[in-house]
Each structure stands twice: as structure tokens, then as C-alpha cells.
Amino acid sequence: MAARTPAREAAAAKIKDISSAVASSSSSKAGRSSLNEEGLVLSALRMLATFDNAKNALFALVVYRYSTRLLRHLKVYGVSESLFQLYRLISARAFALLLKTPAARRKVKRELDSAIAEVEAKIVPRPKHLEIHRQLPQLGKENDWIRGEMAKLQTMEAGVDAKIVDAEWQNRDGQMVWKGGKVSGAVYHGGDDLSELLADSIKQFLVSNPLHPDVFPGVRKMEAEIVSMVLRMYNAPASAVGATSSGGTESILLSCLAMREWARATKGITEPELIIGVSAHAAFDKAGTYFGIKVHHIPVDPITRKVNVGRVARAINRNTIGLVGSAPNFPDGIIDDIPNLAKLAKRHNILLHVDCCLGSFLVPFLDKAGFDTEPFDFRLDGVTSISCDTHKYGFGPKGLSTILYRSAELRRFQYYVKTDWPGGVYATPTLSGSRPGSLIAGTWAAMMKLGESGYVQACRDIVGAAKEIQTRIERETPELFVLGKPIVSVIAFGSAAQNVSIYDVGDHMSKKGWHMNGLGGDVPAIHIAVTRLTIPVVDEFVADLKQAVAKARSVFSGDKGSMATLYGLGSGVSATAIVGQLATRFIDTLYLI
């Protein structure tokens, strides 16, 4: 090793100083470079984050959002139908503005007042033999007086000349309106013996409430058994569950609520869309309004009256939460193409609800009753929920329906649970809190009384009567034609003759005491929903229908009768607002004394 000398040490120190200076300089340059890069990024962000650029970005986002909505809408409805919808929207807005002018407002008010006065005279009778009660009596009434008043109310009539009622009320019975079998649907009577059994069952559980299963365990048991029995009727898998509701509308609302919540939880959908046929029940539109669901209405095939499955497929997009099929639908009594709807739902991983509220205790027994049937229930893999009314052809008391789900997971999406309420944990399976256990008891009693054999026979009788009406219309009244090929209880028919207005036929049937349903869809028509009460009067119905057709043909002038005015008016662009006001004021009259 070389010896250390002052010169060597001085040289080494010099080299160390130079190395340190170079290193320091290099570090300083790297720091300045990093600062320069950060400065460039900040400068770029400052340039981008200007008010103008923010406006441009927001504008681009809005354009993208609405353009995608427009494209989805065009995909569903096409250009021509979309333009027609735009025309109707603009026309409706313009007409709404016109109605705000003083002259138009006065004229519309005059017409509505006149129409509502006629309605009030028909549905709000004020017979002299009935007292009017606007407030609580000072002293409670005796039982005999109450029973006497209720007997008068039970036989009360509407739409009858007041002078006749006042003179003959003791010999008249308003119940004959429905007991005579001249009402389409509305009253699903299982017979006097069954009615007495239901009354006894309701009386036994009059104060019961399923909200308190610990207090009323028998009601809980009956409700669970009702759901189980209906599930078996619809060939549900072992995993299927359900609940009871206050009626078909609530069952439909619950199905739509479950669809929305399922789609939000599993797919993150925040702008839900539902696809239904135009013939689907109006309760689906009510659900859309209540729950913020956009509802697409797909036309039905003009011949088969089934929803156009091709158009349904075209309407599906990333916001679609589910499809709807009817078994059968209310207007035409036709069962939709449920198998192909189920395939669509399965392919796109969305839900399919089948509305069997009207078909209820008929469609599950068509095959056993010896009639043709179509697939519609849980045997189709894509069907995820079904609604079925027990208070129609199940002959249970009014105010009970069922909603069925393929799995318990789906049912939980209709629940409401609040854990931090000061009153304790609040949890309900349906929209209602307290519910009448008496109706559950009455329904359970009806199902136990009839059993499968009783429902099969009822199906055989009711559907048989409907088929007889259909056959005789087709053979004996060439002026009329039946819509589609109904296989359940509803027969819809329109006019095949240019000199016969089907709505005039409906008016003449009304004069003969029949309460028919007018249809305001793409084909002007009326329908009858056959019940057990209709069976004895099938011949009378056909005879009266023939006479009504002959009368309508003989007086045909092109002028609109009352039924034509109502249903024709509702289809017009500008008149929709007036019909809406008329319907609203009609509801108001229901609470007049």
C-alpha cells in the first residue's frame, strides 16, 4: 500500500469535493425536472378546469344521456310511431293551454257539470225512506234500528227513477241487479251456502290482524296454507314462496316493486323500465307512476290479440327490469305467448311476471275440466312471479289476492323493514300494515269447502258457458265477430257490419238491464266476463244480444250514443284531458252524501 502523504490527502479531498458537487448538481436538476413536470400537469389542469370547459363537459353529458334515451325509444317504437307520440304530446300540451283560456274553461266546466249531474243522479240516489247521516248521532242507536237501516241499504237501487223507488221501495230489491246474472264479472258468487259459511268464518275472526302473529296464530297458519295451496295450483317449485294482498292491484304493485328493487340490488339499475302489452292491466301503469318505473306498451297482434313478442324483444335494453304477460288479459280474455316471453326473460336475465288475477282459479284447472289450455305457470323456467286473485273465481270474500315468487330471495324485495323507529322494529311483508284476518279466514274456508274437485267443476261450468256464448255469437249473429280465440271466461266481440255500431249494441243491452264492459282499444268492442251467475241466463243473453244488434242496425245514423261518446272520446288526442277530468270528478261523486 502506498504511503499517505499530505499531497495525496489533499488530492483525495479535492476529488471528494468534486464528486459531492456533481452529485448535488444532479440532484438539484432532478428536483427541478420533477417540479417542472408537476407544474406542467397543474397548468394543464388549470387550462381544462375552466368554466367554459365545465359547461362543455356538462353539455356533452346531457347530450349523451338524452340521445341514448332517444335511441332506445326509437328502437322500441320506431320512427313513425315515435313521431305520432310526439304529435300527441304536443297536441295535448296545446289543448291543455287552450283549456286555460276563460272561454274554453267556462265551456268545459259547463259540459263537465252537466255530465257529472247525470252521473250523480244515477249513482248517488237519495231515497226518502233512508235517513242521511252527516255526523255521529248524539246517542247510539239500538241494534234493531241499525239492522233495519242496513236491510234498506242492502236493497238500495241506483239508476232508477226516484218516484218509482219512493212509491215501491218495500217491494223492490236492488240486489237483483247482480243476482239476476246480468253483470259482467264484478260479482263472483259461490252460492248461498258458501256465502253463509264465509259469513260465519269472518265473524269468528272479526278482530284478528296478521300483523300480530303471536296474538292470532291461527290466522298466520291459514294465510301460510292459502299461499301454499295456490303455489301448488300453479306448479311452483319447492323453493317458491308467496304472500297475500288486498287484491289484484296490490299484488301487481308488489310484483313491480320487487322487480325494481331486485334490479337495483343485482344490476345497479337506477332508471328502471318495464315492458307490458297494451292489453295488460292498468295496475302496471299505476305501479310505474308510484314507483318511478318507465312503462313501455307493446301492441297486440290484431288477429290473435296476444302481445307482439318480436316488439317486446326489440324493446329490451340495459334498463329493462322485467316483462309482463297476462293469462288472460282483461279486455279480450286472451292468454299471451307466455313460453316465448319466458325465453326472452331467461335470455336477458330479467324477470317475468304473469298476471293471472282474472284467470285465478280457472286457468290452473282448464286441462282437468276437459278444455284446451296453454303454458303459463311456473313450469316455464323464465316465469319468476304470478299474481292470482282468490276473491274472483276462488269465490273467497272480496279483498284478498296472492302474489307468488319463484324464490324467497325475490319475495324479500317487496318487504319493508325499518329498524330505527322509536316505536320498535317495523317490518311488513306487503304495502299494508294492519290487515283483516277475517278475510284470510273466509278465503281459507272457501278453499277448504270447494277443494280441487269443486274448482274443476266450477271451471267446467263457467268456461263451458263462455264457450257457448262464443259459439252462438259466431253462428247466430253475423254482424258481430269474436276477438281472438279466448279459452277462459271473457268473450270480447266487435261489429263486422258497417251499419252496426258495437257501442250502440252496448247501449241497447244496457236498456235491457245488462251491465257490459266497453273496450276502447284498437278495435271498438264490448265484452262479457262469465261467472256462475251468468250460467242460467246464457239463452237470455244471446236473445237480448240479437235484439240489440237488430235495433242498432235499424237506428244506425252515425251519431254516437253514451257508450260511444265515452270510449270514442277517450281515444282522441285533445279530449284525453277532458276524460281525465271527468274520471276524476266521477271519483269525487263516490263520496257525496
Buried (B, 14 or more C-beta within 10 A) or exposed (E): EEEEEEEEEEEEEEEEEEEEEEEEEEEEEEEEEEEEEEEEEEEEEEEEEEEEEEEEEEEEEEEEEEEEBEEBBEEBBEEEEBEEEEEBEEBBEEBEEBBEEEEEEEEBEEEBEEBBEEBBBEEEBEEEEBEEEEEEEEEEEEEEEEEEBEEBEEBBBEEBEEEEBEEEBEEBEBEEBBEBBBBBBEBBBBBEEBBEBBEEBBEBBEEBBBBEBEEBEBBBEBBBBBBBBBBEBBBBEEEBBBBBBBBBBBBBBBBBBBBBBBBBEEBEBEEBBBBBBBBBBEBBBBBBEEBEBBBBBBBBBEEBBBBBBEBBBBBBBEBBBBBBBBBBBBBBBBBBBBBBBBBBBBEBEBBBBBBBBBBBBBBBBBEBBEBEBBEBBBEBBBBBBBBBBBBBBBBBBBBBBBBBBBEEBBBBBBBEEEEEEEEEEEEBBBBEEEBBBBBBBBBBBBBBBBEBEBBBBBBBBBBBBBBBBBEBBEEEBEBBBBBBBBBBBBBBBBBEBEEBBBBBBBBBBBEBEBBBBBBBBEBBBBBBBBBBBBBEBBEBBBBBBBBBBBBBBEEBEEEBBBBBBBBBBBEBBBBBBBBEBBEEBBEEBEEEE
